[in-house]
Each structure stands twice: as structure tokens, then as C-alpha cells.
Amino acid sequence: TVDGKVINVGDVDTPFSMQSCSKVFTMCLVMQESGDKEIYHKVNVEPTGEAFNSIRAIEEGDGRADNPFVNPGAIATVSLVKAKNAQERWDKIIGCYNKFAGEKLTVLEDIYKSEAETNFRNRGIAHVLFNSGNLHCEPLEATDVYTKQCSVGVTCKQLAVMGGTLANHGVNPVTRERCLDAKYVPKVLSVMTMAGFYDGSGAWAWNAGLPAKTGVGGGIVAVVPGKMAIVGFAPP
């Protein structure tokens, strides 16, 4: 909750990879660094009926991604983090995640190794974006840092604190540290509502009515603005 209370049921201390839940917080980092127009103009914020890793969606549009939560948009968002090289880009991203969680998070190396060996489609997406002028660093750098951020391990508790920070207008409910300016929080929640479940976002809004983001690692983080975050973890 926004006053730091934690209610636990089940395996809340089991670490799992953030996967696409991470996309929310890298978007927050870019907005904090460069403002919300950076996302609006350089990535886009429209829902899509296409698959989350669609290349056709880029080519049928204006060469941008659809939004920061589909893979093209997430890779583009990584490329917008202000950095001179891959290490600086990564350090900023993991530092942002640590601040949102109020704890030090680490990469699950087995997940990262597996995904880095098989992320050919994401590498292709990055090159398509770069070719259209909508990727803002070297394609393989953006893809690798994106893969690493998806491999960050969290528990339900840690992800709930991250979501709770958004519920609490950008202030971590445990550490009381500001992680995101309050003026940006509604923008983040709007994209979570429209695209957090990809092409299932309409059904989720119909049934649950909460801004949320899924991850293929089994996590879902939902935000009740001004109240709390709710995280579910179910590997299947």
C-alpha cells in the first residue's frame, strides 16, 4: 500500500525474471531524464492489435514502434536512455530499478544467457528501427541491454514495491525516496491501461479495470492509483 504495508499470500519470496514488467520502469527512467514528450514523439503511445514482437507493425506505421511495451517500443526506449556506452546505459537502468524496489536487484544469469543466445527476432527489430531512424543507439547494444533488463530477478514483494511507487505518485512507499516526478505517473498508467496486456488489454480493462503490465516470467503488476499495487506470480 502507499503507506508501506505489505500483505502476502503464497510464494512471495520466489525470484523470477521481470521480463516485460521491466518495460514500465525503463520508460519511467527516460521520462525522468528527458520528459514525457521523448516517449510520445520518439516511441509512440498507441495500442496495437499486432503481436508484441511484430515487425510488420513498424513497417505499416510511420517507422516507429507502437508503444513502449511492445518489444520494438521497449528496445527503442532503452536506446533513449542517455548514455555514452552500453555499460553506462545498463548502470542507469539497474540503478532506476533498485530505486523503485528499494533494494538491490540482480540479473538472473541463466535467464540472460539463454535469451541472449536466442534473441534473433529482437535483433532484427532493432535493425529495422535503426534503419527507419527510430533507434537512438547501436542496434545490438540496445538489444543486449534490453535482454539484460528483462532478466533482472524480482520477488512478488519487490515488484509490489515498484508498482506501489507508481500508486504513491512516484514516491517509494518504503524508502520514501522519489523515483519519478508525480506529473509523469498518469502518463505511465495510461500506457499500462492501453497496452499492458498487449492485444488482450481491452479484455483486461473490461474485467479488472486497473493499469497493469504482464511479464512472460509469470509476473503481473497492477496499480490502484493512490492506494496500492497488486502483484501476482504464476509461472504457467
matplotlib code that plots the C-alpha trace (Angstrom):
import matplotlib.pyplot as plt

x = [0.0, 1.1, 1.8, 4.2, 2.0, 2.6, 0.0, 1.4, -0.2, 1.8, 5.3, 6.1, 9.8, 10.4, 12.6, 11.5, 12.6, 10.9, 10.7, 8.2, 7.3, 10.7, 9.5, 7.4, 10.4, 12.8, 10.0, 9.9, 13.7, 13.5, 10.7, 12.5, 15.7, 14.2, 10.5, 7.3, 7.4, 10.5, 8.4, 5.4, 7.3, 10.1, 8.4, 4.6, 1.9, -0.8, -2.3, -1.7, -3.7, -0.5, 1.7, 4.1, 7.1, 5.6, 7.9, 5.1, 3.6, 6.7, 6.6, 2.9, 3.1, 5.5, 8.6, 8.2, 7.1, 3.5, 4.2, 6.9, 5.6, 5.7, 9.2, 10.1, 9.0, 10.9, 14.1, 13.6, 13.0, 16.3, 18.0, 16.7, 18.5, 21.2, 24.5, 27.9, 28.1, 26.4, 27.8, 26.6, 23.2, 22.9, 24.1, 21.4, 18.6, 19.5, 20.0, 16.5, 15.1, 16.9, 15.5, 11.9, 12.3, 14.2, 16.6, 19.5, 18.3, 20.4, 20.3, 19.4, 22.4, 20.9, 17.9, 20.1, 22.4, 19.5, 17.8, 20.9, 21.7, 18.2, 17.1, 17.4, 14.0, 14.6, 18.0, 16.0, 13.5, 16.3, 17.9, 14.5, 14.0, 17.6, 17.0, 14.0, 15.8, 13.8, 16.6, 18.9, 22.0, 23.7, 21.1, 23.0, 23.8, 20.1, 19.1, 21.6, 20.8, 17.1, 17.7, 19.6, 16.8, 14.2, 16.5, 16.5, 15.2, 12.4, 10.2, 6.5, 7.3, 9.9, 7.8, 4.9, 7.1, 8.0, 4.3, 3.5, 5.8, 3.6, 0.5, 2.2, 2.6, 6.3, 7.5, 8.7, 6.3, 9.0, 12.1, 10.1, 12.5, 11.1, 11.7, 9.5, 8.0, 4.3, 3.3, 4.6, 2.7, -0.6, 1.2, 2.8, -0.6, -2.3, 0.1, -0.2, -4.0, -3.9, -1.0, 0.0, -1.6, -0.8, -3.7, -5.5, -5.6, -9.2, -10.4, -8.2, -9.6, -13.1, -12.6, -10.1, -10.1, -6.6, -3.4, -1.2, 1.8, 2.4, 5.7, 6.3, 8.3, 4.9, 4.5, 1.7, 1.9, -1.3, -1.6, -4.5, -3.7, -3.3, -4.0, -1.7, -0.1, -1.1, 1.4, 0.6, 3.1, 2.1, 4.8, 2.3]
y = [0.0, 3.6, 3.7, 0.8, -2.1, -5.5, -8.2, -11.6, -14.8, -17.7, -17.9, -14.1, -14.6, -16.7, -14.8, -14.7, -12.6, -9.3, -9.8, -7.3, -5.8, -4.1, -2.0, 0.1, 1.3, 2.0, 4.2, 5.9, 6.5, 8.1, 10.3, 11.4, 12.1, 13.7, 14.4, 12.7, 14.1, 12.0, 8.9, 10.4, 11.6, 9.1, 5.9, 6.4, 5.5, 3.8, 0.4, -2.3, -5.3, -6.8, -9.3, -7.9, -8.7, -7.7, -6.3, -5.6, -3.1, -0.9, -1.1, -0.5, 2.6, 5.5, 3.6, 4.0, 1.4, 1.4, 1.9, 1.4, -2.0, -4.0, -5.2, -2.6, 0.2, -1.3, -1.6, 2.0, 3.2, 1.5, 3.4, 6.7, 6.4, 9.0, 7.1, 7.1, 3.3, 0.0, -0.1, 3.4, 2.6, -0.6, 1.1, 3.7, 1.2, -1.1, 1.9, 3.0, -0.4, -0.6, 2.8, 1.7, -1.6, 0.0, -2.9, -4.1, -6.3, -8.6, -10.3, -14.0, -15.0, -18.3, -16.5, -13.8, -16.3, -18.3, -15.2, -13.6, -16.8, -16.8, -13.2, -13.1, -11.6, -8.7, -8.1, -7.9, -5.5, -3.2, -3.1, -2.3, 0.6, 1.8, 1.7, 4.0, 6.4, 5.4, 3.8, 6.1, 3.9, 1.0, -1.8, -4.7, -2.5, -1.7, -5.3, -6.6, -4.1, -4.8, -8.5, -7.9, -5.8, -8.5, -10.9, -9.0, -11.1, -9.9, -11.4, -10.5, -8.3, -6.3, -5.9, -4.8, -2.0, -1.0, -0.8, 0.8, 3.6, 4.4, 4.1, 6.6, 9.3, 8.3, 8.1, 4.7, 3.7, 2.0, 4.2, 7.4, 8.3, 10.0, 7.8, 9.7, 13.1, 12.9, 14.7, 11.7, 9.0, 9.4, 9.1, 5.8, 4.5, 5.4, 3.3, 0.4, 0.6, 0.7, -1.7, -3.5, -6.8, -6.2, -7.2, -8.5, -5.1, -4.4, -7.6, -6.9, -3.3, -4.7, -7.3, -5.7, -2.0, -1.4, -0.2, -3.3, -5.0, -8.6, -10.5, -13.9, -14.8, -15.2, -11.8, -9.3, -5.9, -3.9, -0.4, 1.0, 4.8, 6.4, 3.1, 0.2, -2.2, -5.8, -8.4, -11.9, -14.6, -17.8, -19.5, -21.3]
z = [0.0, -0.3, 3.4, 3.1, 4.4, 2.7, 2.5, 1.5, 0.2, -1.3, -2.6, -2.4, -1.9, -5.0, -7.5, -11.1, -14.1, -14.6, -18.4, -19.8, -16.4, -16.7, -19.7, -17.4, -15.3, -18.2, -19.6, -16.3, -16.4, -19.9, -18.8, -15.7, -17.7, -20.8, -20.2, -21.4, -24.9, -25.6, -25.3, -27.1, -30.1, -30.5, -29.4, -29.7, -27.2, -29.3, -28.5, -31.2, -32.4, -33.6, -31.7, -29.1, -31.3, -34.6, -37.3, -39.7, -37.2, -37.6, -41.4, -41.7, -39.4, -39.7, -38.8, -35.1, -32.6, -31.4, -27.7, -25.1, -24.0, -27.3, -28.0, -30.6, -28.3, -25.4, -27.4, -28.6, -25.1, -24.0, -26.8, -25.4, -22.0, -22.0, -22.1, -23.8, -23.9, -23.0, -19.5, -18.6, -20.2, -18.1, -14.9, -15.2, -15.8, -13.0, -10.7, -11.6, -10.8, -7.5, -6.5, -7.4, -5.5, -2.5, -2.7, -4.9, -7.7, -9.8, -13.2, -13.3, -15.3, -16.6, -18.0, -19.5, -21.2, -22.6, -24.0, -25.4, -27.3, -28.9, -29.3, -33.1, -33.7, -31.3, -33.0, -36.3, -34.8, -33.6, -37.0, -38.6, -36.2, -36.7, -40.5, -40.2, -37.9, -34.8, -32.7, -30.9, -30.3, -32.0, -32.6, -30.9, -27.9, -27.4, -27.9, -25.4, -22.7, -23.3, -22.9, -19.7, -18.2, -18.9, -17.0, -13.7, -10.9, -8.6, -5.9, -5.7, -2.7, -4.6, -7.7, -5.5, -4.0, -7.6, -8.5, -5.2, -6.1, -9.1, -6.9, -4.5, -7.1, -7.8, -4.2, -2.9, -0.2, 1.9, 1.5, 0.8, -2.0, -5.0, -8.1, -10.7, -10.8, -10.0, -13.2, -15.2, -13.3, -15.1, -18.5, -17.3, -16.1, -19.3, -21.3, -18.8, -19.3, -23.1, -23.8, -20.6, -21.8, -25.5, -27.7, -24.6, -22.9, -23.7, -22.0, -19.0, -18.7, -19.1, -16.4, -14.0, -14.8, -13.5, -15.2, -15.3, -17.0, -17.7, -18.0, -19.5, -16.4, -14.7, -13.1, -13.3, -11.6, -11.3, -9.8, -7.9, -8.1, -4.7, -2.9, -3.6, -6.1, -6.5, -7.9, -9.0, -9.8, -11.6, -13.8, -16.1]

ax = plt.figure().add_subplot(projection="3d")
ax.plot(x, y, z, "-o")
ax.set_aspect("equal")
plt.show()
